Amino acid sequence: MTGITGSDEELAQRAIGLLELTSLNNDDTVERIIALCHRAMTPFGPVAAVCVAPRFAGLARRTLDDWQAREIKVVAAVNFPGGTASTQTVESQTQAALMAGADEIDLVYPFRALMAGNRLAGAQMLTACKAICEGRAGLTVTLETGVLRDPQIIHDVCRRVIEVGPAFIKTSTGKVCVNVTPQAARIMIEAIAELGGQVGFKAAGGVHTLAQANLYLDMALSRFGPLWFGPDKVRIGAASLLDDLLLRLGMCG
């Protein structure tokens, strides 16, 4: 299948609609999250989603609703960033975020436990989180592929996660030394294809430019075709990418 085509301006505008604009810093403030929501409503259309800590999910949802931007999803990141919380803690974070108004949950898979040989921790946490989200919110599972590293490990965990049925699998938190890579993205996309192409793909961590975003968007489009080219199937998670997209469209970030 062919990849994405068009001028830089066309590609930048398309990428805005697939962007998950992120602020997941320890020092985030009310003012910063409100500013994030304002940036999400660009002159060229809304981004797909904003991703924030659970404690800010309600603020983000209320802010976007007040500005008539209900179409922008609010994603709350749980077990973030280290993936070391207990299943009970993750359940509490998830319930609180959903009650506050989050539309989606982004669960960091317990990758450190997996690297230590413990597969059960991931299975239990994912099953518990999926049960809470069922019928209420979409679930993304972030795999931290830069830490997992080994292609076979990444492939195996992708298949196990996909079989549970999340809405998306995601490459990285953006908080480790190695985040999204083309190799990891290809492995994840192929695992999605092997199991029917029903789970979406998110590239995140280190995506700062239109060229970098297009690399990952092109992988997904080339594998699955134009019907997959929407925010319910493919997204780019980033904090600074919007600056470059706006510059391509003749604006300052």
JOFENLIN-V139382 format. One record per residue. RES is the residue in three letters. PHI is phi in whole degrees, 0 to 359 (NA if undefined). D_FIRST is the distance of its C-alpha to the first C-alpha in Angstrom with 1 decimal. Layout:
RES&PHI&D_FIRST, RES&PHI&D_FIRST
This chain:
MET&NA&0.0, THR&279&3.8, GLY&269&6.6, ILE&282&9.9, THR&225&12.2, GLY&135&15.8, SER&288&19.3, ASP&302&20.7, GLU&296&22.7, GLU&295&19.8, LEU&292&17.9, ALA&295&21.2, GLN&295&22.1, ARG&295&18.8, ALA&294&19.5, ILE&302&23.0, GLY&289&22.0, LEU&249&20.2, LEU&272&23.1, GLU&254&25.5, LEU&282&28.6, THR&241&30.7, SER&219&34.4, LEU&226&35.5, ASN&252&38.5, ASN&298&41.9, ASP&260&43.7, ASP&301&41.7, THR&233&44.1, VAL&305&44.3, GLU&297&44.2, ARG&293&41.0, ILE&290&39.2, ILE&298&40.4, ALA&296&39.1, LEU&300&35.7, CYS&296&35.5, HIS&295&36.6, ARG&296&33.9, ALA&295&31.3, MET&261&32.2, THR&281&31.0, PRO&295&31.8, PHE&252&28.1, GLY&114&27.8, PRO&283&28.2, VAL&287&26.3, ALA&288&24.9, ALA&197&27.6, VAL&243&30.5, CYS&242&31.2, VAL&222&34.8, ALA&293&37.4, PRO&306&38.8, ARG&293&42.1, PHE&254&40.4, ALA&298&38.3, GLY&295&41.0, LEU&299&41.6, ALA&297&38.0, ARG&294&37.7, ARG&295&41.0, THR&297&40.3, LEU&294&37.0, ASP&295&38.7, ASP&299&41.6, TRP&262&39.3, GLN&54&37.5, ALA&240&34.2, ARG&296&33.8, GLU&289&30.1, ILE&280&29.8, LYS&283&29.7, VAL&253&32.2, VAL&252&31.1, ALA&252&34.0, ALA&269&33.5, VAL&247&35.7, ASN&58&36.8, PHE&255&35.9, PRO&263&35.6, GLY&279&37.1, GLY&71&36.2, THR&249&39.8, ALA&290&41.2, SER&285&42.6, THR&301&41.0, GLN&298&43.9, THR&295&43.3, VAL&296&39.6, GLU&300&40.6, SER&294&43.1, GLN&300&40.7, THR&295&38.2, GLN&300&40.9, ALA&295&42.4, ALA&295&39.1, LEU&292&38.3, MET&295&41.8, ALA&283&41.7, GLY&124&38.7, ALA&298&35.5, ASP&270&32.5, GLU&217&30.6, ILE&242&31.6, ASP&245&30.0, LEU&264&31.6, VAL&282&31.8, TYR&299&31.6, PRO&289&34.8, PHE&292&33.2, ARG&291&36.6, ALA&297&37.9, LEU&298&34.9, MET&296&35.5, ALA&273&39.2, GLY&96&38.2, ASN&260&38.6, ARG&277&35.8, LEU&295&38.0, ALA&302&38.2, GLY&295&34.5, ALA&298&34.5, GLN&294&37.6, MET&294&36.6, LEU&296&33.1, THR&297&34.7, ALA&294&37.4, CYS&291&35.2, LYS&298&32.9, ALA&296&36.0, ILE&293&37.3, CYS&282&34.0, GLU&306&33.5, GLY&76&33.7, ARG&239&34.6, ALA&201&31.8, GLY&285&28.3, LEU&240&28.3, THR&255&26.4, VAL&242&27.1, THR&267&27.1, LEU&262&27.1, GLU&53&28.3, THR&295&26.1, GLY&292&27.9, VAL&272&31.0, LEU&297&29.6, ARG&62&28.0, ASP&297&27.8, PRO&304&24.2, GLN&291&25.7, ILE&297&27.7, ILE&300&24.8, HIS&298&22.8, ASP&295&25.9, VAL&291&26.8, CYS&302&23.3, ARG&297&23.6, ARG&296&27.2, VAL&291&26.5, ILE&301&23.5, GLU&297&25.8, VAL&283&28.3, GLY&91&25.8, PRO&289&25.7, ALA&284&23.6, PHE&218&22.0, ILE&245&22.3, LYS&230&22.9, THR&287&23.1, SER&201&26.5, THR&274&29.6, GLY&83&29.8, LYS&246&33.4, VAL&238&33.2, CYS&294&33.0, VAL&245&29.4, ASN&249&27.0, VAL&293&23.2, THR&225&21.6, PRO&302&18.1, GLN&298&19.2, ALA&298&20.3, ALA&300&17.3, ARG&298&15.0, ILE&298&17.7, MET&295&18.0, ILE&296&14.3, GLU&293&14.4, ALA&296&17.7, ILE&300&16.6, ALA&296&13.9, GLU&300&16.7, LEU&254&19.0, GLY&105&17.1, GLY&69&15.1, GLN&268&18.2, VAL&262&19.2, GLY&279&18.0, PHE&232&17.6, LYS&235&19.9, ALA&260&20.1, ALA&207&23.8, GLY&97&26.4, GLY&86&26.5, VAL&264&23.9, HIS&246&26.0, THR&231&24.0, LEU&301&21.1, ALA&299&19.6, GLN&293&19.9, ALA&299&18.6, ASN&296&15.4, LEU&303&14.8, TYR&281&14.8, LEU&296&13.1, ASP&295&10.1, MET&302&10.1, ALA&292&10.3, LEU&294&7.8, SER&296&5.0, ARG&277&6.7, PHE&244&7.9, GLY&89&6.5, PRO&295&9.3, LEU&294&12.0, TRP&272&12.2, PHE&270&12.9, GLY&204&16.7, PRO&291&19.7, ASP&274&20.1, LYS&233&17.0, VAL&217&16.5, ARG&219&19.4, ILE&245&20.8, GLY&268&24.4, ALA&198&26.6, ALA&260&30.1, SER&250&29.9, LEU&302&26.4, LEU&302&27.6, ASP&302&30.1, ASP&291&27.5, LEU&297&25.4, LEU&293&28.7, LEU&298&29.6, ARG&297&26.5, LEU&262&27.6, GLY&88&31.1, MET&236&32.9, CYS&278&34.5, GLY&291&33.4
